[in-house]
Amino acid sequence: MILKDISFDIPEENLLFDDVLLHLADKVNEQEYLRFWQSSVYFVVMGRISREEEDVNFDAIKADGVPLLRRSSGGGTVIQGKGCLNFALVLDKRKNRELDDLKKSYTIILDQICAALKQCGIKAKVMPISDIALMNDQKISGNAQKRGRNFILHHGTILCDFDLSVIEKYLFMPKDMPDYRNGRTHLAFVGNIGVGVDQVKEAIRSVFSIKEEESDLTDQENNLLKKFIKSHREKICLNY
């Protein structure tokens, strides 16, 4: 597995580079990846089938000039910004056939993330099917997947030191909520773990089999990212 600790200044590049790594693994090099990234600016990201009118406060994001994007995976609508660590895993289903099963794959992967958080002194648990919460049921991580022929892309967020007030400012209460939320507001439902991003990255790195690290894009990755930006921009960048 190759570690790619790479963030971009442009929101759509941050989203699409995960897809680039899945494409390379599934169609070119059969390589597994772990990627970390964090956005320096706020932007809203919707799941593949999320509805803008149900999730997003357009007046607020328009007033503040916050970009609105749609990712290629499922899951709910989230806010990206400083203090929200993103991790992405590109995993070979042929190495572990349990990854073929969606629910089992979430459990397998998120159990490993919980093990990493334990190294940071954080007791956390998997809340089916795709969340991680503290023991008091505060959500600290949301996750989603996209599946290729032989590889899956699993990506998630971890709230380390994020300004939670922007969630309430830019997002409506979702219509579809997990049972454990119990109707709680955004500020009552989500929480930060209070551990630095670098410490969390090191812990996650330690639970996966990292063979090498790359802090820069290869020429192949750079060219493919440019191609994806050109061909996918209209799909992921939403107007409001």
PyMOL commands that set and color helices and strands:
alter all, ss='L'
color gray80, all
select helices_A, chain A and resi 11-29+52-55+58-64+97-100+102-119+165-170+179-181+186-189+197-207+219-236
alter helices_A, ss='H'
color red, helices_A
select strands_A, chain A and resi 2-5+33-37+43-46+68-70+78-80+84-92+124-127+131-134+139-147+151-159+212-214
alter strands_A, ss='S'
color yellow, strands_A
deselect
rebuild
show_as cartoon
